[in-house]
Amino acid sequence: MAQGIISKINMLQSIDLRKLKAFVTVAREGNVTRAAEQLHITQPAVTLQLKRLAADTGLTLFRRTSTGLELTQEGALLAAKAEQVLTALTDFGQTAGHLATRVRGKLRIGTIIDPEFTRLGAFLKALIESGPGIETTLRHGMSGDVPEGLRRNELDAGFYLGDPRDYDPSAEITGESAAPLFHARELAQLTYRVVAPPSLAGLVRGADWSQLASLPWIGTPQASVHNRLLSRLFTDLGVRQNIVAQVDQETSMVAMVRTGVGLSLCRESIALHEQQAHGLVIAENVKISTTLSFLCLEARIGDPSIMAAFDAIRRVWI
């Protein structure tokens, strides 16, 4: 008897999917002809698969009625299990297909300013969801470091403040069309204000850019968006900015304004907070705007990992 059970188990393990598919389809339709049409095989082929399955299991799976075939009690129980097997195999195939086509690789991302403003956490979460096989490396720096890093193949994508054409040699070509070096998705417009220590309030209030230029300023490196915005503005006005100190972080700039060193450019939200919290003065007659973007090289926009990054950015910055 034990030998007979072992023989039956071995026989069941050899059941192929064609038998199960034929069995489940006939069980659903109650008709061999309709089942054959759905399976795109002949009616005799379906009948043969049912006979083989009945022989393998030693069970009577169907009984004939006036309208077709009807499952026996054993057949109904077996049909439910067969449905589960086929569903599990479908899930298996879909998972295997997803893993085979899943985006893999490393993505070096340039980050700037504070992560809350760039929605960095939400972006990385969305990137993990759309490309779980992507390994990310973050490199924090100044805005101008991002396009330079892209050009030197040190970064794959990154956040940027300003006009990407400032770092695009093709933008200088005149008289002919040139493909842009960078692909950019604009995320938000930022407004910058001038903040000053209370000791300079009398000179700052009501002043225009030309008048502000001669006051002491806290400068920033060339890669900083503050430097690019103010250099262009003061050059166009034909005046020289009076820089008395230089730092490379916005928090350090604001801290130096608090100690009375000089004026600084900072985001409007920060300027308003500093006005309320520490009594800094905002120059009410001047402001300057720029754009926050997400960049990659135009030539690499088709890379799967970069496409996944831009898709994540799109979902976070709707």
Secondary structure, DSSP 4 states (H G I P E B T S, - for coil): -HHHHHHHHHHHHT--HHHHHHHHHHHHHS-HHHHHHHHTS-HHHHHHHHHHHHHHHT---EEEETTEEEE-HHHHHHHHHHHHHHHHHHHHHHHHHHHHH--EEEEEEEE-S-HHHHTHHHHHHHHHHH-TEEEEEEEE--TTHHHHHHHTTS-SEEEEES-GGGG-GGGG--SS----SEEEEEEEEEEEEEEE-GGGHHHHTT--HHHHHTS-EEE--TTSHHHHHHHHHHHHHT----EEEE-S-HHHHHHHHHTTS-BEEEEHHHHHHHHHHH-PEE-TT--EEEEEEEEEEGGGTT-HHHHHHHHHHHHHT-
